[in-house]
Amino acid sequence: TVTVVRCQLGSYPNFFFEVEHQRAGEFVDELRAVASAADLERFVARYGIRRSDPRFWATSDWLREDLRRRQPGEAGIYDLARYENL
């Protein structure tokens, strides 16, 4: 299952998706349409940031800094041990 929220939630992310705000509805619609491993692969190829993606560490750092800026009392370091490479 996937929970889509407007904010950051939790300290143990298992995957990052990058979606432009104006395409959020399209993202959710495409996610709901995933019905097979091949569908998931196409979805992740379009929106996902795997560990092997050159954007991985920059994205992780940006999210951590954004959380520190928005909720300094809740910010810390993500535990990426559970991060999937889908």
PyMOL commands that set and color helices and strands:
alter all, ss='L'
color gray80, all
select helices_A, chain A and resi 21-32+37-47+56-70+80-82
alter helices_A, ss='H'
color red, helices_A
select strands_A, chain A and resi 16-17+48-49
alter strands_A, ss='S'
color yellow, strands_A
deselect
rebuild
show_as cartoon
